[in-house]
Amino acid sequence: MKVSTNVANYEARLSDVLRTARDVVRRRLLTLLIVAGLVTVVGVFLTLRITPVYTGVARVQIDPTRNPLRSANEAQAQLASEAIETEVSVANSIAVARTVVQRLSLDKDPEFTEGLDEAIAKGKLSRAGRFDAVVNKVREQVSVSREKLTYIIAVRFTSPDASKAARVANAFATAYLDAKVGSSIGTAERQFAFFQKRLDELGREAREADAKVAQYRSQYGILSGGGEQNQRQQTIIDQQISPLAIQLAQADAQAAKARADLAAAQAQVRSGRIDTVSDVLNSTTIQDLRSQRAQVLRALGEIEDRYGPRHPETARVRDQLSQLDRQLREESARVIRSLQSQASSSAAMSGSLRSDMNALEGKQVDSVRASVIADSLQREADSAHAAYDRLAQQVSETRQASQNSIAQAKIVDAADAPQAPSWPNRPLLILLSMLVGVGAGIAVITVQELMVSGMRSVEDVEGELGVPLLGAIPAMRKVARPADLLIEKPTSQFAEALRNARASIMGVKSDTKPRVIALTSAMPSEGKTTTALALARTMAMNGQRTIILDVDVRRAQLRQILGTPAVAAGTVEVLTGDAPLEQAIEASGLENLDQIVVNKPYFSSENLFGNDVMPNILEELAAKYDVIVLDLPPLLGLADGRFLAALADAVVMVIKWDATPQHAVSSAMNSLRADGSNVIGAIYTMVDQSSESVGAYYYYSKKYSAYYNQPTS
């Protein structure tokens, strides 16, 4: 419940603030419009006078991954944010700007040379510094920045000439690329020259090392190179020893076998068993002879059995058998001799090979030493070749960099002549001028509101003065005589406001109604006289016999409002005794309403109201009229109003809405209270019809328009 109450209070306060702001705007709408209009006109005028400038934009993409001479890590490092910002600084450098000025001859362009020749003539600038001054002016109009987090660098140049803006922007992008590639190529060329010189030296050293190796190999008979896994150089002696060792081993084996075979055969021969010698047994010739002997021997047995031992045929066969035996012995002896010859030959071969091996082994000591030295020379030559190969690779890379423009950066969007200026954005500036104008107007009326100390609301009257607000009379700015509206338009807002004021003064059910009603104000020009006349006419139109008495003798304002000619007697004449009261009373032309007015302003030091004349006049008039309305002079600065207010049954303070200073009204009220006057309330005059700041007086609202305007038939 408490929360709901707080919300309701907040909404009420918010609505009050909004309503107050609306009322302020309505009251000071003319001031707001004038100030806003003036500021807008000035803003539009200045906007139209601004010389438009155009911005040419060229975009360059940084992409070091397209450089084949860089590794992936190097390319990634060059794409870091710090590297991109470095490229931005390079593109915006003085060196690039100098190149652009030279290429486009901007040092002869009036846009950049304005005032420089005069400065040179006055001695403020040297001719050498003229070019630098042009470069600085050009740099002031160029802007290089990275587009968000991309690898795109935007080069912007502003100029009153659209084509020049595009041309210079493209020139900056091109000069940046030339500077970047030229620097890379220049570095590569210097590296190439150094590497080429060093490569020639290494080539010469490698050739010399190869010559030493070849000469040494030739000198010591070294045939093949080693080097890997501690393998030494191969010499002729090394190549000879290996097969010779194999041959020697084979010869020794053969000699040993031959000696063994010979020894075994000699042992068999000595024992008389030559036939058991293996070589004899294995001899084909002996086997054939033995086969023949066996046949002859069978034939001999058959012939002896047939012819007897002494038969010639038997003798012939025995001769054949003897020849075969002799051939067997000769062949066996020959086999034995062959074994002896083979044993001697094998021994001789083994001895010869051993002699050769001993000779080569003697030379191998020197060969090993030569191989070690040859290995050392070969390693030196290999090192020279490896260094040469590495440098040759670097030379190839630097040659490629020096002969080709590596595409590490490229223009992806060349600047075109812009069709619309980048500055000023006239629609935006005009809109801003309007907004600033409205803001200035609001500021002005806010200051006016803060400076105004006038009273506006019911709370101002009741809270500060301690009296009720009896009515709020709307302002009739287009009506010359607002009081006439009571007669001409009796159902108008103005008439209804006066009827409300009359009801508040007289009381709806009050038994004791005031008869002498005085209307006064703290200061002049509060609408007091018009309100008094309108209130008197309202009383009369409601059937009360009413007379209005103008006692503001120094202004004589009522006669001017009524527009009637002067009469013989008026208020002043009655007060001075120059004319009787009956002579001063004149008909107003409205039923139940008479009037006593001041013919012309009266200035005198005489106290017209400090005697018994005025009380007698009021007493006499009270006998004839139901209501006497007194139009009193202002209270501040004049004493007349205080005397007259003390004589009235009811005093009404007239306050010009939103104009009369509160302290002035409070001072006037204090004076009335000090005099014992019966102040029953206050009336606001000239209230803004669109304002509802008077609190309960909402009859100015459009909702009541049907009550105030008579429908047309």
C-alpha positions in Angstrom: 0.0 0.0 0.0 2.8 2.3 0.8 4.5 1.5 -2.5 1.4 2.3 -4.4 1.1 5.6 -2.6 4.7 6.5 -3.4 4.2 5.6 -7.1 1.1 7.7 -7.2 2.9 10.7 -5.6 5.8 10.3 -8.1 3.4 10.2 -11.0 1.6 13.3 -9.7 4.9 15.2 -9.3 5.9 14.1 -12.8 2.6 15.2 -14.3 3.0 18.6 -12.5 6.5 19.0 -14.0 5.3 18.2 -17.4 2.3 20.5 -17.1 4.5 23.3 -15.9 6.9 22.8 -18.8 4.0 22.8 -21.2 2.6 26.0 -19.7 6.0 27.7 -19.9 6.3 26.8 -23.6 2.8 28.0 -24.3 3.3 31.3 -22.5 6.6 32.0 -24.1 6.1 30.3 -27.4 6.7 33.5 -29.3 10.1 34.0 -27.6 10.9 30.3 -28.2 10.1 30.6 -31.9 12.0 33.8 -32.4 15.1 32.6 -30.7 15.0 29.2 -32.4 14.3 30.9 -35.7 17.2 33.3 -35.4 19.6 30.7 -34.3 18.4 28.4 -37.1 18.7 31.2 -39.7 22.2 32.0 -38.5 23.2 28.3 -38.6 21.8 27.8 -42.1 23.5 31.0 -43.3 26.9 29.9 -41.9 26.4 26.4 -43.3 25.7 27.7 -46.7 28.8 29.9 -46.6 31.1 26.9 -45.7 33.3 26.0 -48.6 32.6 22.3 -49.3 35.6 19.9 -49.2 35.9 16.5 -50.7 37.6 13.4 -49.3 39.3 10.9 -51.6 39.9 7.5 -50.0 42.4 4.9 -51.2 42.7 1.6 -49.4 45.9 -0.5 -49.2 45.9 -4.1 -48.0 48.9 -5.3 -46.0 49.6 -9.0 -46.7 53.2 -10.2 -45.9 52.0 -13.9 -46.3 52.4 -13.3 -50.1 56.2 -12.8 -49.7 57.8 -16.2 -50.5 61.0 -15.1 -48.8 59.3 -15.0 -45.4 58.4 -17.9 -43.2 55.0 -18.3 -41.8 56.1 -17.1 -38.3 57.7 -13.9 -39.8 54.5 -13.2 -41.8 52.4 -13.7 -38.7 54.6 -11.3 -36.7 54.4 -8.7 -39.4 50.6 -8.9 -39.3 50.5 -8.0 -35.6 48.7 -4.8 -34.5 51.9 -3.1 -33.7 53.2 -3.8 -37.2 50.1 -2.5 -38.9 50.3 0.7 -36.8 53.9 1.0 -37.9 52.8 0.8 -41.5 50.2 3.5 -40.8 53.0 5.7 -39.5 55.2 5.0 -42.6 52.3 5.9 -45.0 51.8 9.2 -43.1 55.5 9.9 -42.9 57.3 13.1 -44.1 59.3 11.0 -46.6 56.1 9.8 -48.3 54.6 13.3 -48.3 57.8 14.7 -49.9 57.5 12.1 -52.7 53.9 13.0 -53.3 54.6 16.7 -53.4 57.4 16.1 -55.9 55.5 13.8 -58.1 52.4 16.0 -58.3 54.3 19.3 -58.2 52.1 20.4 -55.3 54.7 23.0 -54.4 53.2 25.0 -57.4 49.6 24.5 -56.4 48.0 27.7 -55.0 46.0 25.6 -52.5 49.2 24.8 -50.7 51.4 27.8 -51.5 49.0 30.5 -50.4 50.9 33.1 -48.3 54.3 31.4 -48.7 55.6 33.8 -51.3 54.6 36.8 -49.1 56.3 35.2 -46.1 59.5 34.7 -48.2 59.3 38.4 -49.3 59.0 39.5 -45.7 61.9 37.3 -44.7 59.8 35.1 -42.5 60.4 32.0 -44.6 63.4 30.9 -46.5 63.2 29.5 -50.0 64.6 26.2 -48.8 61.9 26.1 -46.2 59.1 26.7 -48.7 59.1 23.1 -49.9 58.9 21.9 -46.3 56.0 24.3 -45.6 54.1 22.9 -48.6 54.8 19.3 -47.3 53.4 20.2 -43.9 50.3 21.7 -45.4 49.7 18.6 -47.5 50.2 16.4 -44.4 47.6 18.5 -42.5 45.0 17.4 -45.1 45.9 13.7 -45.2 44.7 11.1 -42.8 46.0 7.5 -42.6 44.3 5.0 -40.4 43.7 1.3 -40.0 40.1 0.3 -40.7 38.9 -1.4 -37.5 40.8 -4.7 -36.9 41.4 -5.5 -40.6 44.7 -5.4 -42.6 43.4 -2.5 -44.6 45.0 0.9 -44.4 42.7 3.8 -45.5 44.5 6.9 -46.9 42.2 9.9 -46.9 42.9 13.3 -48.4 40.6 16.3 -48.2 40.5 19.2 -50.7 38.0 21.7 -52.2 38.7 20.0 -55.5 37.2 16.5 -55.8 39.5 15.2 -58.5 42.6 16.5 -56.6 41.4 14.8 -53.4 41.3 11.4 -55.3 44.5 12.1 -57.1 46.5 12.9 -54.0 45.1 10.0 -52.0 46.1 7.6 -54.8 49.5 9.3 -54.9 50.0 8.7 -51.2 49.1 5.0 -51.5 51.4 4.6 -54.5 54.3 6.4 -52.8 53.8 4.3 -49.7 54.0 1.1 -51.8 57.1 2.4 -53.7 58.8 3.3 -50.5 58.0 -0.1 -48.9 59.1 -2.1 -52.0 62.0 0.1 -52.8 63.4 -0.2 -49.3 63.0 -4.0 -49.5 64.6 -4.2 -52.9 67.5 -1.8 -51.9 68.2 -4.0 -48.9 68.1 -7.1 -51.1 70.4 -5.6 -53.7 73.0 -4.7 -51.0 72.7 -8.2 -49.6 73.1 -9.7 -53.1 76.2 -7.7 -53.8 77.8 -8.8 -50.5 76.7 -12.4 -50.9 77.9 -12.6 -54.5 81.4 -11.3 -53.5 81.6 -13.8 -50.6 80.3 -16.6 -52.9 83.1 -15.9 -55.3 85.6 -16.2 -52.5 84.1 -19.5 -51.3 84.1 -20.9 -54.8 87.7 -20.1 -55.2 88.5 -21.7 -51.8 86.5 -24.8 -52.7 88.3 -25.2 -56.0 91.7 -24.8 -54.3 90.7 -27.5 -51.8 89.5 -29.8 -54.5 92.8 -29.3 -56.4 94.8 -30.2 -53.2 92.7 -33.3 -52.7 93.2 -34.4 -56.3 96.9 -33.7 -56.3 97.4 -35.6 -53.0 95.4 -38.5 -54.2 97.4 -38.7 -57.4 100.6 -38.4 -55.5 99.8 -41.2 -53.1 97.7 -43.3 -55.3 94.4 -42.7 -53.4 91.5 -43.8 -55.5 88.3 -43.2 -53.5 87.1 -40.8 -50.8 85.9 -41.8 -47.4 84.8 -39.3 -44.9 81.6 -40.8 -43.6 81.7 -42.8 -40.3 85.5 -42.5 -40.0 86.1 -44.4 -43.3 89.5 -43.5 -44.5 90.6 -42.9 -48.1 91.2 -46.0 -50.3 94.7 -46.4 -51.9 96.0 -48.7 -54.6 97.9 -50.6 -52.0 94.7 -51.1 -50.1 93.0 -52.4 -53.2 96.0 -54.8 -53.9 96.3 -56.2 -50.4 92.8 -57.5 -50.1 92.8 -59.8 -53.2 96.5 -60.7 -52.6 95.6 -61.9 -49.1 92.8 -64.0 -50.5 95.2 -65.5 -53.2 97.9 -66.1 -50.6 95.4 -68.0 -48.4 94.3 -70.0 -51.3 97.9 -70.8 -52.4 98.9 -71.8 -48.8 95.9 -74.1 -48.7 96.7 -75.7 -52.1 100.4 -76.1 -51.1 99.5 -77.8 -47.9 97.1 -80.1 -49.7 99.7 -80.9 -52.3 102.3 -81.7 -49.7 99.8 -83.9 -47.8 98.8 -85.8 -50.9 102.5 -86.2 -51.9 103.5 -87.5 -48.4 100.6 -89.9 -48.4 101.5 -91.2 -51.9 105.2 -91.6 -51.0 104.2 -93.5 -47.8 102.1 -95.9 -50.0 104.9 -96.3 -52.5 107.5 -97.1 -49.8 105.2 -99.8 -48.4 104.8 -101.3 -51.9 101.1 -100.4 -52.1 101.2 -97.8 -54.9 98.0 -99.1 -56.2 96.3 -97.8 -53.1 97.3 -94.2 -53.8 94.1 -92.2 -54.3 95.4 -90.3 -57.3 96.5 -93.5 -58.9 93.1 -95.1 -58.1 91.4 -92.1 -59.5 93.4 -91.9 -62.7 91.2 -92.6 -65.8 94.2 -94.0 -67.7 95.1 -96.5 -65.0 91.5 -97.5 -64.7 91.4 -98.2 -68.5 94.6 -100.1 -68.3 93.4 -102.2 -65.4 90.2 -102.9 -67.3 92.2 -104.0 -70.3 94.5 -106.2 -68.1 91.4 -107.8 -66.6 90.1 -108.7 -70.0 93.5 -109.9 -71.2 93.9 -111.9 -68.0 90.5 -113.7 -68.6 91.5 -114.3 -72.2 94.8 -115.8 -71.0 93.0 -118.3 -68.6 90.7 -119.4 -71.4 93.6 -119.8 -73.9 95.7 -121.7 -71.4 92.8 -124.0 -70.7 92.3 -124.5 -74.4 95.8 -124.6 -75.8 98.1 -125.1 -72.8 100.9 -122.8 -71.4 103.3 -123.4 -74.3 101.0 -122.5 -77.1 102.1 -119.4 -79.1 98.7 -117.8 -78.6 99.2 -118.2 -74.9 102.7 -116.6 -75.2 101.2 -113.7 -77.2 98.6 -113.0 -74.6 101.1 -113.1 -71.9 103.2 -110.6 -73.8 100.1 -108.3 -73.9 99.6 -108.8 -70.2 103.3 -107.9 -69.5 102.9 -104.7 -71.6 99.8 -103.7 -69.7 101.6 -104.2 -66.4 104.5 -102.1 -67.6 102.1 -99.3 -68.6 100.4 -99.5 -65.3 103.7 -99.1 -63.5 104.8 -96.2 -65.7 101.4 -94.4 -65.3 101.5 -94.9 -61.5 105.1 -93.5 -61.5 103.9 -90.6 -63.6 101.0 -89.8 -61.2 103.5 -89.8 -58.3 105.7 -87.4 -60.2 102.7 -85.2 -60.9 102.0 -85.0 -57.2 105.6 -84.0 -56.5 105.4 -81.4 -59.3 102.2 -80.0 -58.0 103.5 -79.8 -54.4 106.6 -78.0 -55.6 104.5 -75.6 -57.8 102.0 -74.8 -54.9 104.9 -74.2 -52.5 106.5 -71.9 -55.1 103.2 -70.0 -55.7 102.7 -69.6 -51.9 106.2 -68.3 -51.4 105.8 -65.8 -54.3 102.5 -64.5 -53.0 103.9 -64.3 -49.4 106.8 -62.3 -50.7 104.5 -59.9 -52.5 102.3 -59.6 -49.4 105.2 -58.7 -47.2 106.3 -56.1 -49.7 102.8 -54.5 -49.8 102.4 -54.6 -46.0 105.6 -52.6 -45.7 104.2 -49.9 -48.0 100.8 -49.9 -46.2 102.1 -48.0 -43.2 102.9 -45.0 -45.4 99.6 -45.5 -47.3 97.5 -45.2 -44.0 99.2 -42.0 -43.1 98.5 -40.6 -46.6 94.9 -41.7 -46.3 94.4 -39.8 -43.0 95.9 -36.7 -44.5 93.7 -37.2 -47.6 90.6 -37.5 -45.4 91.5 -34.2 -43.7 91.9 -32.5 -47.0 88.6 -34.0 -48.2 86.7 -32.7 -45.2 88.1 -29.2 -45.8 86.9 -29.4 -49.4 83.5 -30.7 -48.3 83.1 -27.8 -45.8 84.0 -25.3 -48.4 81.4 -26.9 -50.8 78.7 -26.8 -48.0 79.4 -23.1 -47.3 79.3 -22.4 -50.9 76.0 -24.2 -51.3 74.4 -22.3 -48.4 75.5 -19.0 -49.6 74.5 -19.9 -53.2 70.9 -20.4 -51.8 70.9 -17.0 -50.1 72.3 -15.4 -53.2 69.4 -16.9 -55.2 66.8 -15.6 -52.7 68.3 -12.1 -52.7 68.5 -12.1 -56.5 64.8 -12.9 -56.6 64.0 -10.1 -54.1 66.1 -7.6 -56.0 64.6 -8.5 -59.4 60.9 -8.8 -58.4 58.5 -6.5 -56.4 57.2 -8.9 -53.8 53.4 -8.2 -53.3 53.5 -7.6 -49.5 51.0 -4.7 -50.0 48.6 -3.8 -52.7 46.0 -1.1 -53.5 42.6 -2.8 -53.2 40.5 0.3 -53.6 41.8 3.2 -55.6 40.3 6.6 -54.8 37.7 8.0 -57.2 36.6 11.6 -57.4 33.9 11.9 -54.8 30.5 13.0 -56.0 29.4 14.5 -52.7 31.4 16.7 -50.3 32.5 15.1 -47.1 32.1 18.4 -45.3 29.8 20.1 -44.6 26.9 17.7 -44.3 24.4 20.5 -44.9 21.3 18.6 -44.0 22.8 17.4 -40.8 24.2 20.9 -39.9 20.8 22.4 -40.7 19.1 19.9 -38.5 21.7 20.6 -35.8 21.1 24.3 -36.2 17.4 23.7 -35.7 18.1 21.6 -32.6 20.6 24.2 -31.3 18.0 26.9 -32.0 15.3 25.0 -30.1 17.8 24.4 -27.3 18.8 28.1 -27.2 15.1 29.1 -27.2 14.4 26.7 -24.3 17.4 28.1 -22.5 16.2 31.7 -23.1 12.7 31.0 -21.9 14.1 29.0 -19.0 16.2 32.0 -18.0 13.2 34.2 -18.4 11.2 31.9 -16.2 13.9 31.9 -13.5 14.2 35.7 -13.6 10.5 36.2 -13.4 9.3 36.5 -9.8 5.6 36.7 -10.7 2.9 34.6 -9.1 1.1 31.9 -11.1 -0.6 29.3 -9.0 -3.2 28.8 -6.3 -0.4 27.7 -4.0 1.5 31.0 -4.6 -1.5 33.0 -3.4 -2.7 30.8 -0.6 0.8 29.8 0.6 2.5 33.1 0.4 -0.3 35.6 1.0 -2.5 33.5 3.3 -5.7 34.3 1.4 -7.8 32.3 -1.0 -7.7 32.8 -4.8 -11.1 34.2 -5.7 -10.8 34.0 -9.4 -8.6 33.9 -12.5 -9.4 36.3 -15.3 -8.2 35.2 -18.7 -6.1 37.5 -20.9 -8.1 38.9 -23.9 -5.1 40.2 -25.9 -7.0 40.7 -29.1 -9.9 42.5 -27.4 -9.6 46.3 -26.9 -12.1 46.4 -24.1 -12.4 43.1 -22.4 -15.1 44.3 -20.0 -17.5 44.7 -23.0 -17.4 40.9 -23.4 -19.8 40.6 -20.5 -22.4 42.3 -22.6 -21.3 41.1 -26.1 -20.5 37.5 -25.1 -22.1 36.7 -21.8 -21.2 33.0 -22.1 -17.5 33.6 -22.8 -14.6 32.4 -20.7 -14.0 36.0 -19.5 -17.6 36.3 -18.4 -17.6 33.0 -16.7 -14.4 33.9 -14.8 -16.0 37.1 -13.5 -19.1 35.1 -12.4 -16.8 32.7 -10.5 -15.1 35.7 -8.9 -18.4 37.2 -7.9 -19.5 33.9 -6.4 -16.3 33.7 -4.4 -16.7 37.3 -3.1 -20.4 37.3 -2.3 -20.5 33.8 -1.1 -23.0 31.3 -2.5 -24.9 30.7 0.8 -23.5 33.5 2.9 -26.0 35.5 5.0 -23.7 38.5 5.4 -22.7 39.8 2.0 -20.2 42.6 1.6 -21.7 45.8 0.1 -18.5 47.9 -0.3 -16.0 45.9 -2.3 -12.6 47.5 -3.0 -10.3 46.3 -5.7 -6.7 47.3 -5.4 -3.3 46.1 -6.6 0.3 46.3 -5.4 1.5 48.0 -8.6 0.0 49.9 -11.6 -1.0 48.1 -14.9 -2.3 45.0 -13.1 -5.7 45.0 -14.8 -7.4 46.3 -11.7 -9.7 48.9 -13.3 -10.9 46.5 -16.0 -11.5 43.9 -13.4 -13.4 46.3 -11.2 -15.6 47.4 -14.1 -16.2 43.8 -15.2 -17.1 42.8 -11.7 -19.5 45.7 -11.3 -21.2 44.7 -14.6 -21.4 41.1 -13.4 -23.1 42.2 -10.2 -25.6 44.3 -12.1 -26.3 41.6 -14.6 -27.1 39.3 -11.7 -29.9 41.8 -10.5 -27.9 43.7 -7.9 -28.1 47.4 -7.9 -24.5 48.3 -8.4 -22.4 51.4 -8.6 -18.7 51.6 -9.5 -16.8 54.4 -8.0 -13.4 55.4 -9.5 -11.2 56.6 -6.7 -7.9 56.2 -8.6 -7.8 60.0 -9.2 -4.3 60.2 -10.6 -4.9 57.8 -13.5 -8.6 58.4 -14.4 -8.4 55.1 -16.2 -12.1 54.1 -15.9 -13.2 57.1 -18.1 -10.7 55.9 -20.9 -12.0 52.3 -20.7 -15.6 53.4 -20.9 -14.9 55.8 -23.7 -17.6 58.3 -22.5 -17.2 62.0 -22.6 -16.4 64.0 -19.5 -19.3 65.3 -17.3 -19.6 68.3 -15.2 -19.0 66.5 -11.9 -16.9 63.5 -11.0 -15.2 61.8 -8.1 -12.8 64.7 -7.5 -15.5 67.3 -7.6 -17.6 65.4 -5.1 -14.6 64.9 -2.8 -13.6 68.6 -2.9 -17.1 69.7 -2.3 -17.5 71.4 -5.7 -20.4 69.2 -6.7 -23.1 67.2 -4.9 -23.0 63.4 -5.0 -26.2 63.2 -7.1 -24.6 65.3 -9.9 -21.6 62.9 -10.2 -23.7 59.7 -10.5 -24.3 58.8 -14.2 -25.9 55.9 -15.8 -23.6 53.3 -17.4 -26.1 52.2 -20.1 -26.4 48.8 -18.4 -29.4 48.1 -16.2 -28.7 48.2 -12.5 -25.3 49.7 -13.0 -24.3 53.4 -12.3 -20.9 54.9 -12.2 -18.9 57.8 -10.7 -15.7 58.4 -12.6 -12.8 60.8 -12.6 -13.0 63.2 -15.5 -9.3 63.7 -15.8 -6.2 62.9 -13.7 -6.0 64.9 -10.5 -2.6 65.6 -8.9 -2.6 67.4 -5.5 -0.9 67.1 -2.2 -4.3 67.5 -0.6 -5.5 64.4 1.3 -8.9 63.7 -0.4 -9.5 60.5 1.6 -8.2 61.3 5.0 -11.3 63.1 6.2 -15.0 62.2 6.7 -16.0 63.0 3.2 -15.4 59.5 1.7 -17.1 57.6 4.6 -20.2 59.9 4.2 -20.2 59.3 0.4 -20.1 55.5 1.0 -22.8 55.7 3.6 -25.1 57.7 1.3 -24.4 55.3 -1.7 -25.0 52.3 0.5 -28.5 53.5 1.1 -29.3 53.4 -2.7 -27.2 50.4 -4.0 -26.7 46.8 -3.1 -23.1 46.8 -4.1 -20.5 49.5 -4.3 -17.4 48.6 -6.2 -14.4 50.8 -5.5 -11.5 51.1 -8.0 -8.6 51.9 -5.7 -5.2 53.2 -6.6 -2.2 50.9 -6.3 -1.0 50.4 -2.7 2.8 50.6 -3.1 4.0 54.2 -3.4 0.6 55.8 -2.7 -1.2 56.3 0.6 -4.7 56.9 -0.9 -5.4 53.2 -1.4 -4.7 52.3 2.2 -7.3 54.9 3.5 -9.9 53.7 1.1 -9.3 49.9 1.7 -9.9 50.4 5.4 -13.4 51.8 4.6 -14.5 48.8 2.5 -16.3 45.7 3.7 -14.1 43.5 1.6 -10.8 44.1 -0.1 -9.7 42.1 -3.2 -6.1 42.1 -4.2 -5.7 42.1 -8.0 -2.5 40.4 -9.2 -1.3 40.3 -12.8 -0.6 36.7 -13.4 3.1 35.7 -14.0 4.1 39.4 -13.8 3.7 41.0 -10.4 6.6 40.3 -8.1 5.7 38.2 -5.2 7.5 40.4 -2.7 5.5 43.5 -3.9 2.2 41.7 -3.4 3.4 40.5 0.0 4.4 44.0 1.0 1.0 45.4 -0.1 -0.8 42.6 1.9 1.2 43.4 5.0 0.2 47.1 4.7 -3.5 46.2 4.4 -3.3 43.9 7.4 -1.5 46.5 9.4 -4.4 48.9 8.6 -7.0 46.4 9.7 -8.4 46.1 6.2 -10.6 43.0 5.5 -8.7 41.3 2.6 -10.9 38.4 1.5 -8.8 37.1 -1.3 -7.0 37.8 -4.6 -7.8 37.6 -8.3 -5.4 36.8 -11.0 -5.7 38.9 -14.1 -4.5 38.4 -17.7 -4.0 34.7 -17.1 -2.8 32.7 -20.1 -5.8 30.8 -21.4 -3.8 27.7 -22.3 -2.3 27.4 -18.8 -3.8 25.3 -16.1 -1.3 26.4 -13.5 -4.0 28.1 -11.5 -4.9 24.8 -10.0 -8.6 24.4 -9.6 -9.4 26.8 -12.4 -9.6 24.4 -15.3 -12.4 26.2 -17.2 -9.8 27.4 -19.7 -9.5 23.8 -20.9 -10.7 22.9 -24.3 -13.0 20.5 -22.6 -15.2 23.4 -21.7 -15.3 25.0 -25.1 -18.8 23.7 -25.7 -20.0 25.6 -22.6 -18.6 28.9 -23.6 -19.3 29.0 -27.3 -22.9 29.3 -28.6 -23.5 26.8 -31.3 -24.3 28.2 -34.8 -27.6 27.3 -36.3 
